[in-house]
Amino acid sequence: MTDKDLFARMAQSIIDGNKDDAQALAKEAIDVQMNLNEVIESGYVPGVQKVGQLWEEGEYFLPELITSAECMKAAMAVLKPELQKSQIETPTLGRIVIGTIEGDIHDIGKNLVASMLSANGFEVIDLGADVKIETFLEKADEVDADLICLSALLTTTMLGQKRLIEQLEKRGLADRFVVMVGGAPVNQKWADDIGADGYAENAMTAVRAAKMLVNK
C-alpha cells in the first residue's frame, strides 16, 4: 500500500468517525516509519477539513462533528509520543488559551470549539469552566499564547468577557493577545462593543476566525 493510499484511509477514518481505524492507521504509520508530520498534514487534517465542509453544507450535524474531533484526538494520542521521542516538532497554527468565564459552569460548546481548534492544527490549552480572569491572563502569559478564547453561556457572565479585555488594556497587554469571544448569548455587536478582536457563533466559524486572527 502506498503512502497516498494510507493518507486516503486516514482521512476517511476521520470522515467516518471510526476511532479504531484512526488509531490503527496511526500505529501502522509509525511501524513503517512514515514522516509523522506528513501523516498529520496529508492524512488526518484533510479528513477534518472535509467533515467541516460537510457540516457547513448541512450533510453532517453536531454528533458527527464531535465524533470526528474525538477521532483526530485519538490518532494524535498515538502519534504524539513518537513525535516527542524523535524530538520532532509538530507544526502548529498558533497557541490558544480557551475557557468558560468565571461564574459559568457550562462547557459543552467550549469543549467542541477546543476540540475542533486542536483538530485543525492549533495548540490548545483548555482551562475548563468557571475560569477566573486572572487565571486566563496568567496562563496566556505563561505559554505565550497567540489567542485567548472566552466562552459565556449566560447573560450574567458575559460581562466577564468585557472585564478581561479591560484588564488587558489596563495592563498594557491589549496588543499582545488577540481575544475571541463566543457563547449562546454572545453576538457580533457585543464583541464589537467590548473591543474583542473576533467572534464565533459555532465551532467551525471559530476555526476560520482563529486562523484569520492569528494570520493577522
C-alpha positions in Angstrom: 0.0 0.0 0.0 1.4 3.4 -1.0 1.6 6.4 1.3 -1.1 8.0 -0.8 -3.5 5.1 -0.1 -2.7 5.3 3.7 -3.4 9.1 3.7 -6.7 8.5 2.0 -7.7 5.8 4.6 -6.6 8.2 7.4 -8.8 11.0 6.1 -11.7 8.5 5.6 -11.4 7.3 9.2 -12.0 10.9 10.4 -14.9 11.4 7.9 -16.5 8.1 9.0 -15.9 8.8 12.7 -14.1 5.5 13.1 -11.8 5.9 16.1 -10.4 2.3 15.9 -9.3 2.8 12.3 -7.8 6.3 13.1 -5.7 4.8 15.8 -4.7 1.6 13.9 -3.6 3.7 10.9 -1.5 5.9 13.1 0.2 2.8 14.6 0.8 1.5 11.1 2.4 4.8 10.0 4.8 4.5 13.0 5.6 0.9 12.2 6.6 1.6 8.6 8.5 4.7 9.7 6.5 7.3 7.7 7.1 11.0 8.2 4.7 11.7 11.0 4.2 15.4 10.3 3.3 14.4 6.8 0.9 11.8 8.2 -0.9 14.5 10.1 -0.9 17.1 7.4 -1.7 14.9 4.4 -3.6 12.1 6.1 -5.7 13.3 9.1 -6.1 17.0 8.5 -7.9 16.6 5.1 -10.4 14.4 6.9 -11.1 17.1 9.5 -11.4 19.7 6.8 -13.9 17.5 4.8 -16.0 17.0 8.0 -16.1 20.8 8.4 -17.2 21.2 4.8 -20.0 18.5 5.2 -21.2 20.3 8.4 -21.4 23.6 6.7 -23.3 22.0 3.8 -25.8 20.5 6.2 -24.7 16.9 5.5 -23.2 16.4 8.9 -24.6 17.6 12.3 -23.2 18.1 15.8 -22.8 14.4 16.6 -20.6 13.8 13.5 -18.6 16.9 14.3 -17.9 15.8 17.8 -17.1 12.2 16.7 -14.6 13.4 14.1 -12.8 15.6 16.6 -12.6 12.7 19.0 -11.1 10.5 16.2 -8.5 13.2 15.5 -7.6 13.3 19.2 -7.3 9.5 19.3 -4.9 9.5 16.3 -2.8 12.3 17.8 -2.6 10.4 21.1 -0.9 7.6 19.2 1.4 9.9 17.2 2.5 12.5 19.8 4.6 10.2 22.0 6.6 9.2 18.8 7.0 12.7 17.8 8.3 13.7 21.2 10.6 10.6 21.3 12.1 11.7 18.0 12.1 15.3 19.1 10.0 16.3 16.1 8.1 19.5 16.5 4.5 19.3 15.3 3.7 22.3 13.1 1.1 24.5 14.8 -1.0 27.3 13.5 -0.9 29.1 16.9 -1.3 28.7 20.6 -4.7 29.2 22.1 -5.9 29.5 25.7 -9.6 28.8 26.0 -12.1 28.5 28.8 -15.6 29.4 30.0 -15.5 32.7 32.0 -15.8 32.9 35.8 -19.3 32.2 37.2 -20.3 30.0 34.3 -20.0 26.2 34.5 -21.3 25.4 31.0 -18.6 23.8 28.9 -20.2 21.6 26.2 -19.9 24.2 23.4 -16.5 25.3 24.6 -15.3 21.7 24.6 -16.4 21.3 21.0 -14.7 24.5 19.9 -11.5 23.4 21.7 -11.6 20.0 20.0 -12.1 21.5 16.6 -9.4 24.1 17.0 -7.0 21.3 18.1 -8.1 19.0 15.2 -7.4 21.8 12.8 -3.8 22.4 13.9 -3.8 24.7 16.8 -2.1 24.0 20.1 -5.0 24.4 22.6 -4.7 24.9 26.4 -8.1 24.3 27.8 -8.6 25.9 31.2 -12.1 24.4 31.7 -15.2 26.2 33.0 -15.7 28.9 35.7 -12.2 30.3 35.0 -11.1 33.5 36.8 -9.9 36.4 34.7 -6.5 36.3 36.4 -6.1 32.6 35.5 -6.7 33.4 31.8 -4.1 36.2 31.9 -1.5 34.2 33.9 -1.8 31.2 31.6 -1.7 33.3 28.4 1.4 35.0 29.6 3.0 31.7 30.8 2.5 29.9 27.4 3.0 33.0 25.3 -0.5 32.5 23.7 -1.4 33.9 20.4 -5.1 33.9 21.1 -7.4 33.9 24.2 -10.9 32.4 23.6 -13.6 33.3 26.1 -16.9 31.4 26.3 -20.0 32.6 28.1 -23.3 30.8 28.1 -25.2 33.1 30.5 -26.1 36.8 30.0 -24.9 37.4 33.6 -21.4 36.1 32.9 -20.9 37.8 29.5 -19.6 40.8 31.5 -16.6 38.7 32.4 -15.5 38.8 28.8 -15.7 42.6 28.9 -13.7 42.7 32.2 -10.9 40.6 30.8 -10.5 42.9 27.8 -10.5 45.9 30.2 -7.8 44.2 32.3 -5.6 43.7 29.1 -6.0 47.3 28.3 -5.3 48.4 31.9 -2.1 46.3 32.0 -0.9 47.5 28.5 -1.4 44.0 27.1 -4.1 44.7 24.5 -1.6 44.5 21.6 0.0 41.3 22.9 -3.0 39.0 23.0 -5.8 38.5 20.5 -9.2 37.9 22.1 -12.1 35.9 20.6 -15.5 35.6 22.3 -18.4 33.2 21.9 -21.4 31.6 23.6 -25.1 31.4 23.2 -26.0 34.9 24.3 -22.9 36.5 22.6 -23.1 38.1 19.1 -21.0 40.3 16.8 -22.4 43.5 18.2 -21.4 42.5 21.8 -17.9 41.6 20.5 -17.6 45.0 18.8 -18.9 46.8 21.9 -16.4 45.3 24.3 -13.5 45.6 21.9 -12.9 41.9 21.2 -10.8 41.1 18.2 -13.1 38.3 17.0 -16.4 36.5 17.5 -17.6 33.0 16.6 -21.1 31.6 16.7 -20.1 27.9 16.4 -17.1 25.6 16.3 -16.3 25.8 12.6 -16.6 29.5 12.4 -14.3 29.6 15.4 -11.7 27.7 13.4 -12.0 30.1 10.5 -11.9 33.1 12.7 -8.9 31.8 14.7 -6.9 31.2 11.5 -7.7 34.7 10.3 -6.9 36.4 13.6 -3.6 34.5 14.1 -2.6 35.3 10.5 -3.2 39.0 11.1 
